[in-house]
Amino acid sequence: MHLDIPAGTAVRFEPGELREVQLVQFGGTGDIHGFSGLTNGNLHDPACKRAALERARAQHFKGA
């Protein structure tokens, strides 16, 4: 899922500020690459999801 905002725009999150945002699913085949090297594969593959969460924990991503 990702923020539902137009391409080329951003939402700023200040420390301690609560903000409600809309999320939408990624379209297409589900092949996602990047995100700090966490998600390099298909979103529909359970093994890819497990590996991404393991990498997030290893890199101390909060909430992983």
BELQUICOR-V68438 format. One record per pair of residues at least 12 apart in sequence whose C-alpha atoms are under 7 Angstrom apart, sorted by sequence separation. I is the first residue (numbers start at 1). J is the second residue. D is the distance in Angstrom with one decimal. If there is no record, write none. Layout:
# BELQUICOR-V68438
i = <I,I>
j = <J,J>
d = <D,D>
This chain:
# BELQUICOR-V68438
i = <30,31,30,39,30,38,38,3,4,38,3,4,3,4,2,3,1,2,1,2,1,2,1>
j = <42,43,43,52,44,52,55,21,22,56,22,23,23,24,23,24,23,24,24,25,25,26,26>
d = <5.1,6.3,5.1,5.5,6.6,4.9,6.0,6.9,5.5,6.5,6.0,5.3,4.7,5.8,5.3,6.4,5.9,5.6,5.3,6.5,4.4,6.9,5.9>
